Structure formats: structure tokens, C-alpha cells
Amino acid sequence: MKTISVSEFRGNIKKYLDIAQEEKLIIHRGKGRSFAVVPIEEIEESPYDPEFVKKILQAREDSKQGLGVKIAIEDLWK
């Protein structure tokens, strides 16, 4: 694990992002605040509900196959 300051990170972002691919990188910001830099693939939780994503992907496929519902703009608010 490597620990650095914000100013060191700011001055060498590419270098430290490359390092974060191989090991944990902790950045100290001051006042007791620290942050970890990790590759996105290592984050286990997704910000999206898997069921919601599944429905969106299915709707996209349905639309490509012409299975959607057409609504005339003038009928939209009726």
C-alpha cells in the first residue's frame, strides 16, 4: 500500500493511477481525511439496480426488433 499527499498526487496523476492498478493507493488530504484510489473493476457494488439494468437492456432489444409501442405526440397528454 502506498500513501501520498494530495499535492503529490496532483503533480503526478498518471504515475499514481498506474501504481493504483497494482497496489492500494491512499491519498491524505489533511484534517484526517484520506481517500483510496482503486480500479473501477474492484468496486463490488454497482450504483445501478441489476433488475433495472436488465429491464433497460431488454427494452432496447425490443425497440430494435420493432416491439415498442408508438404514441402520437398529440395523444401523449390525453
C-alpha positions in Angstrom: 0.0 0.0 0.0 1.3 3.4 -1.0 0.3 6.6 0.9 0.8 10.1 -0.6 -0.4 13.7 -0.2 -2.9 15.4 -2.4 -0.3 17.7 -3.8 2.0 14.8 -4.7 -1.0 13.0 -6.4 -1.9 16.2 -8.3 1.6 16.6 -9.6 1.9 13.0 -10.8 -1.6 11.8 -11.5 -0.7 9.4 -14.4 2.1 7.8 -12.3 -0.1 7.2 -9.3 -3.1 5.8 -11.4 -0.6 3.3 -12.9 0.5 2.4 -9.4 -3.1 2.0 -8.2 -3.5 -0.7 -10.8 -1.0 -2.8 -8.9 -1.5 -1.8 -5.2 -3.7 0.2 -2.9 -3.2 3.9 -3.1 -4.2 6.1 -0.2 -4.3 9.9 -0.6 -4.2 12.1 2.5 -5.9 15.4 2.1 -5.5 16.8 5.6 -7.6 17.3 8.6 -7.7 13.5 9.0 -9.3 12.9 5.6 -8.0 10.2 3.4 -9.2 8.6 0.2 -8.5 5.3 -1.6 -7.9 5.1 -5.4 -8.8 1.7 -6.8 -9.6 0.5 -10.3 -13.4 0.6 -11.0 -13.4 -3.1 -11.6 -12.5 -3.7 -8.0 -15.6 -1.9 -6.7 -18.1 -4.6 -5.8 -21.2 -2.5 -5.6 -22.9 -1.1 -8.6 -24.7 2.3 -8.5 -27.5 0.7 -10.6 -30.1 -1.9 -9.6 -29.3 -5.0 -11.6 -33.0 -5.6 -12.3 -33.4 -2.1 -13.6 -30.4 -2.5 -15.9 -31.8 -5.8 -17.2 -35.2 -4.1 -18.0 -33.4 -1.3 -19.9 -31.4 -3.7 -21.9 -34.5 -5.8 -22.7 -36.4 -2.6 -23.7 -33.5 -1.6 -26.0 -33.6 -5.1 -27.7 -37.4 -4.9 -28.0 -37.1 -1.5 -29.6 -34.6 -2.7 -32.2 -36.9 -5.5 -33.1 -39.9 -3.1 -33.5 -41.7 -4.4 -30.5 -42.2 -1.0 -28.9 -45.4 1.0 -28.7 -45.9 4.1 -30.8 -47.7 7.1 -29.4 -48.6 10.1 -31.4 -47.3 13.3 -29.8 -50.8 14.9 -29.9 -52.1 11.9 -27.9 -49.3 12.0 -25.4 -51.1 14.1 -22.7 -54.6 12.7 -23.2 
